[in-house]
Amino acid sequence: MWIKFFNLFAKITGWLLQWFCFRTKVYYEDKSVQGRHIKGRAIIVSNHTSVYDYAVMMFVFITRTLRYQMAEILFEKKGLRTLLRWLGGIYVNRNNHDLSFVRKSVDILDAGGVVGVFPEGRLPRKGEESPLPFASSVTYIALQSGAPIIPVYTNGSYFCKKRARVIIGKPIAADELADSSLTEKENLQQITEKIRERIKELGKELDEKTKKS
Protein backbone atom coordinates (compact mmCIF):
# COMPACT_ATOMS: atom_id res chain seq x y z
CA MET A 1 0.00 0.00 0.00
CA TRP A 2 2.84 2.42 0.84
CA ILE A 3 4.24 1.95 -2.68
CA LYS A 4 0.97 3.29 -4.12
CA PHE A 5 1.03 6.28 -1.78
CA PHE A 6 4.66 7.11 -2.62
CA ASN A 7 3.94 6.80 -6.36
CA LEU A 8 1.00 9.18 -5.95
CA PHE A 9 3.21 11.63 -4.06
CA ALA A 10 5.89 11.41 -6.78
CA LYS A 11 3.35 12.05 -9.54
CA ILE A 12 1.80 15.05 -7.79
CA THR A 13 5.13 16.70 -6.93
CA GLY A 14 6.84 15.77 -10.20
CA TRP A 15 4.08 16.48 -12.70
CA LEU A 16 5.12 20.05 -13.60
CA LEU A 17 8.82 19.15 -13.85
CA GLN A 18 8.19 16.18 -16.14
CA TRP A 19 6.02 18.32 -18.40
CA PHE A 20 8.85 20.78 -18.97
CA CYS A 21 11.37 17.95 -19.47
CA PHE A 22 9.35 15.69 -21.79
CA ARG A 23 6.13 17.44 -22.96
CA THR A 24 4.97 13.98 -23.94
CA LYS A 25 2.41 13.65 -26.73
CA VAL A 26 0.62 10.30 -26.71
CA TYR A 27 -0.71 8.52 -29.80
CA TYR A 28 -2.74 5.33 -30.03
CA GLU A 29 -3.03 2.39 -32.36
CA ASP A 30 -6.69 2.20 -31.36
CA LYS A 31 -7.74 4.31 -28.38
CA SER A 32 -11.09 2.52 -28.11
CA VAL A 33 -9.19 -0.69 -27.36
CA GLN A 34 -6.32 0.64 -25.23
CA GLY A 35 -5.84 4.14 -23.95
CA ARG A 36 -3.76 5.57 -21.12
CA HIS A 37 -5.90 4.00 -18.42
CA ILE A 38 -5.13 0.34 -17.80
CA LYS A 39 -7.94 -1.82 -16.48
CA GLY A 40 -6.81 -4.79 -14.43
CA ARG A 41 -3.42 -6.46 -14.59
CA ALA A 42 -1.06 -5.90 -17.51
CA ILE A 43 2.56 -5.95 -18.65
CA ILE A 44 3.86 -2.78 -20.31
CA VAL A 45 6.57 -3.69 -22.82
CA SER A 46 8.52 -0.91 -24.49
CA ASN A 47 11.67 -0.18 -26.42
CA HIS A 48 14.47 1.33 -24.33
CA THR A 49 16.04 4.66 -25.30
CA SER A 50 17.12 6.29 -22.04
CA VAL A 51 17.19 5.95 -18.26
CA TYR A 52 14.30 8.44 -18.36
CA ASP A 53 11.96 6.02 -20.14
CA TYR A 54 10.58 4.88 -16.79
CA ALA A 55 9.71 8.43 -15.73
CA VAL A 56 7.92 9.00 -19.05
CA MET A 57 5.88 5.81 -18.68
CA MET A 58 4.97 6.71 -15.10
CA PHE A 59 3.17 9.80 -16.36
CA VAL A 60 1.79 8.27 -19.57
CA PHE A 61 -0.03 5.67 -17.47
CA ILE A 62 -0.59 8.05 -14.59
CA THR A 63 -3.70 6.34 -13.16
CA ARG A 64 -1.85 3.13 -12.25
CA THR A 65 1.12 2.21 -10.09
CA LEU A 66 3.79 0.79 -12.40
CA ARG A 67 6.15 -1.83 -10.95
CA TYR A 68 9.11 -1.74 -13.32
CA GLN A 69 11.91 -4.27 -13.63
CA MET A 70 15.15 -2.38 -13.02
CA ALA A 71 18.78 -3.37 -13.56
CA GLU A 72 21.15 -3.97 -10.65
CA ILE A 73 23.35 -1.01 -11.62
CA LEU A 74 20.58 1.41 -10.64
CA PHE A 75 20.58 -0.01 -7.10
CA GLU A 76 24.30 0.53 -6.48
CA LYS A 77 23.90 4.01 -4.96
CA LYS A 78 22.17 3.95 -1.58
CA GLY A 79 19.98 7.02 -2.13
CA LEU A 80 18.77 5.92 -5.55
CA ARG A 81 18.29 2.35 -4.31
CA THR A 82 15.98 3.57 -1.56
CA LEU A 83 13.99 5.75 -3.98
CA LEU A 84 13.53 2.90 -6.47
CA ARG A 85 12.37 0.53 -3.75
CA TRP A 86 9.85 3.10 -2.52
CA LEU A 87 8.59 3.39 -6.09
CA GLY A 88 8.20 -0.38 -6.25
CA GLY A 89 11.11 -1.20 -8.56
CA ILE A 90 11.71 -4.91 -9.21
CA TYR A 91 15.40 -5.72 -8.79
CA VAL A 92 16.96 -7.58 -11.73
CA ASN A 93 20.57 -8.79 -11.50
CA ARG A 94 21.77 -9.30 -15.05
CA ASN A 95 25.10 -10.72 -13.91
CA ASN A 96 23.84 -14.00 -12.46
CA HIS A 97 21.10 -16.54 -12.95
CA ASP A 98 18.84 -15.23 -10.19
CA LEU A 99 15.34 -15.38 -11.64
CA SER A 100 13.55 -14.14 -8.51
CA PHE A 101 12.42 -11.09 -10.52
CA VAL A 102 10.28 -13.44 -12.64
CA ARG A 103 8.47 -14.81 -9.60
CA LYS A 104 8.09 -11.29 -8.16
CA SER A 105 6.62 -10.03 -11.43
CA VAL A 106 4.13 -12.90 -11.65
CA ASP A 107 3.08 -12.33 -8.02
CA ILE A 108 2.39 -8.64 -8.72
CA LEU A 109 0.35 -9.51 -11.80
CA ASP A 110 -1.58 -12.22 -9.95
CA ALA A 111 -2.53 -9.55 -7.41
CA GLY A 112 -3.94 -7.37 -10.21
CA GLY A 113 -0.95 -5.07 -10.61
CA VAL A 114 0.90 -3.61 -13.58
CA VAL A 115 4.48 -4.63 -14.36
CA GLY A 116 6.75 -2.70 -16.71
CA VAL A 117 9.56 -4.30 -18.72
CA PHE A 118 12.29 -3.03 -21.03
CA PRO A 119 13.12 -6.45 -22.50
CA GLU A 120 16.20 -5.25 -24.37
CA GLY A 121 17.97 -5.41 -21.03
CA ARG A 122 20.22 -2.42 -21.78
CA LEU A 123 20.38 0.71 -23.89
CA PRO A 124 21.38 0.24 -27.55
CA ARG A 125 24.88 1.45 -28.40
CA LYS A 126 25.59 3.71 -31.33
CA GLY A 127 25.22 1.82 -34.59
CA GLU A 128 23.27 -1.09 -33.10
CA GLU A 129 19.87 -2.11 -34.37
CA SER A 130 17.08 -0.74 -32.23
CA PRO A 131 15.28 -2.20 -30.50
CA LEU A 132 17.81 -4.83 -29.46
CA PRO A 133 16.72 -8.49 -29.23
CA PHE A 134 14.26 -9.05 -26.39
CA ALA A 135 14.82 -11.33 -23.40
CA SER A 136 12.32 -14.20 -23.45
CA SER A 137 11.61 -13.76 -19.72
CA VAL A 138 8.91 -11.21 -20.62
CA THR A 139 7.05 -13.86 -22.61
CA TYR A 140 7.46 -16.42 -19.84
CA ILE A 141 5.97 -13.96 -17.33
CA ALA A 142 3.05 -13.25 -19.67
CA LEU A 143 2.34 -16.96 -20.19
CA GLN A 144 2.66 -17.80 -16.50
CA SER A 145 0.41 -14.96 -15.34
CA GLY A 146 -2.01 -14.82 -18.26
CA ALA A 147 -1.71 -11.03 -18.17
CA PRO A 148 -2.01 -9.11 -21.46
CA ILE A 149 1.01 -7.30 -22.86
CA ILE A 150 0.54 -3.63 -23.73
CA PRO A 151 3.16 -2.75 -26.37
CA VAL A 152 4.49 0.80 -26.30
CA TYR A 153 7.02 2.68 -28.41
CA THR A 154 8.77 5.89 -27.37
CA ASN A 155 10.91 8.09 -29.60
CA GLY A 156 13.19 9.00 -26.67
CA SER A 157 13.10 12.72 -27.45
CA TYR A 158 13.68 14.08 -23.95
CA PHE A 159 15.07 17.38 -22.68
CA CYS A 160 15.02 19.05 -26.09
CA LYS A 161 12.90 21.37 -28.22
CA LYS A 162 11.14 18.41 -29.83
CA ARG A 163 8.39 16.75 -27.82
CA ALA A 164 8.63 13.22 -26.52
CA ARG A 165 6.22 11.08 -28.50
CA VAL A 166 4.80 7.76 -27.38
CA ILE A 167 2.39 5.37 -29.05
CA ILE A 168 0.31 2.80 -27.19
CA GLY A 169 -0.59 -0.37 -29.06
CA LYS A 170 -3.44 -2.82 -28.71
CA PRO A 171 -2.95 -5.50 -26.02
CA ILE A 172 -1.27 -8.78 -26.99
CA ALA A 173 -2.31 -12.15 -25.56
CA ALA A 174 0.92 -14.16 -25.52
CA ASP A 175 -0.83 -17.53 -25.30
CA GLU A 176 -2.68 -16.82 -28.56
CA LEU A 177 0.67 -16.57 -30.34
CA ALA A 178 1.80 -20.02 -29.22
CA ASP A 179 2.29 -22.84 -31.73
CA SER A 180 1.42 -26.31 -30.43
CA SER A 181 3.87 -27.90 -32.86
CA LEU A 182 6.83 -26.15 -31.21
CA THR A 183 8.69 -26.93 -28.00
CA GLU A 184 8.32 -24.61 -25.00
CA LYS A 185 11.72 -23.04 -25.69
CA GLU A 186 10.91 -22.54 -29.38
CA ASN A 187 7.57 -20.97 -28.48
CA LEU A 188 9.22 -18.57 -26.03
CA GLN A 189 11.68 -17.47 -28.70
CA GLN A 190 9.06 -17.13 -31.42
CA ILE A 191 6.52 -15.25 -29.31
CA THR A 192 9.22 -12.94 -27.96
CA GLU A 193 10.31 -12.07 -31.49
CA LYS A 194 6.69 -11.41 -32.51
CA ILE A 195 6.35 -8.97 -29.59
CA ARG A 196 9.55 -7.22 -30.66
CA GLU A 197 8.33 -6.99 -34.24
CA ARG A 198 5.03 -5.55 -33.01
CA ILE A 199 6.85 -2.78 -31.16
CA LYS A 200 8.99 -2.06 -34.23
CA GLU A 201 5.76 -1.71 -36.21
CA LEU A 202 4.47 0.75 -33.64
CA GLY A 203 7.66 2.77 -34.13
CA LYS A 204 6.92 3.03 -37.85
CA GLU A 205 3.31 3.94 -37.12
CA LEU A 206 4.47 6.65 -34.72
CA ASP A 207 6.69 8.11 -37.43
CA GLU A 208 3.73 8.27 -39.80
CA LYS A 209 1.45 9.87 -37.22
CA THR A 210 4.16 12.38 -36.33
CA LYS A 211 4.51 13.47 -39.94
CA LYS A 212 0.76 14.12 -40.16
CA SER A 213 0.52 16.08 -36.90
Secondary structure as the mmCIF struct_conf table of DSSP 4:
data_model
#
loop_
_struct_conf.conf_type_id
_struct_conf.id
_struct_conf.beg_label_comp_id
_struct_conf.beg_label_asym_id
_struct_conf.beg_label_seq_id
_struct_conf.end_label_comp_id
_struct_conf.end_label_asym_id
_struct_conf.end_label_seq_id
HELX_RH_AL_P HELX_RH_AL_P1 TRP A 2 PHE A 22
STRN STRN1 LYS A 25 TYR A 28
BEND BEND1 GLU A 29 GLU A 29
TURN_TY1_P TURN_TY1_P1 LYS A 31 VAL A 33
BEND BEND2 ARG A 36 HIS A 37
HELX_LH_PP_P HELX_LH_PP_P1 ILE A 38 LYS A 39
BEND BEND3 GLY A 40 GLY A 40
STRN STRN2 ALA A 42 SER A 46
TURN_TY1_P TURN_TY1_P2 VAL A 51 TYR A 52
HELX_RH_AL_P HELX_RH_AL_P2 ASP A 53 VAL A 60
TURN_TY1_P TURN_TY1_P3 PHE A 61 THR A 63
BEND BEND4 ARG A 64 ARG A 64
STRN STRN3 LEU A 66 ALA A 71
HELX_RH_3T_P HELX_RH_3T_P1 GLU A 72 PHE A 75
BEND BEND5 GLU A 76 LYS A 77
HELX_RH_AL_P HELX_RH_AL_P3 LYS A 78 LEU A 87
TURN_TY1_P TURN_TY1_P4 GLY A 88 GLY A 88
STRN STRN4 ILE A 90 VAL A 92
TURN_TY1_P TURN_TY1_P5 ARG A 94 ASN A 95
BEND BEND6 ASN A 96 ASN A 96
HELX_RH_AL_P HELX_RH_AL_P4 SER A 100 ASP A 110
TURN_TY1_P TURN_TY1_P6 ALA A 111 GLY A 112
STRN STRN5 VAL A 114 VAL A 117
TURN_TY1_P TURN_TY1_P7 PRO A 119 GLU A 120
BEND BEND7 ARG A 122 ARG A 122
HELX_LH_PP_P HELX_LH_PP_P2 LEU A 123 ARG A 125
TURN_TY1_P TURN_TY1_P8 LYS A 126 GLY A 127
BEND BEND8 GLU A 128 GLU A 128
BEND BEND9 SER A 130 PRO A 131
HELX_LH_PP_P HELX_LH_PP_P3 LEU A 132 ALA A 135
TURN_TY1_P TURN_TY1_P9 SER A 136 SER A 136
HELX_RH_AL_P HELX_RH_AL_P5 SER A 137 SER A 145
HELX_LH_PP_P HELX_LH_PP_P4 ALA A 147 PRO A 148
STRN STRN6 ILE A 149 THR A 154
BEND BEND10 PHE A 159 LYS A 162
HELX_LH_PP_P HELX_LH_PP_P5 ARG A 163 ALA A 164
STRN STRN7 ARG A 165 ILE A 168
HELX_LH_PP_P HELX_LH_PP_P6 GLY A 169 PRO A 171
STRN STRN8 ILE A 172 ILE A 172
HELX_RH_3T_P HELX_RH_3T_P2 ALA A 174 LEU A 177
TURN_TY1_P TURN_TY1_P10 SER A 180 SER A 181
BEND BEND11 LEU A 182 LEU A 182
HELX_RH_AL_P HELX_RH_AL_P6 GLU A 184 LYS A 212
#
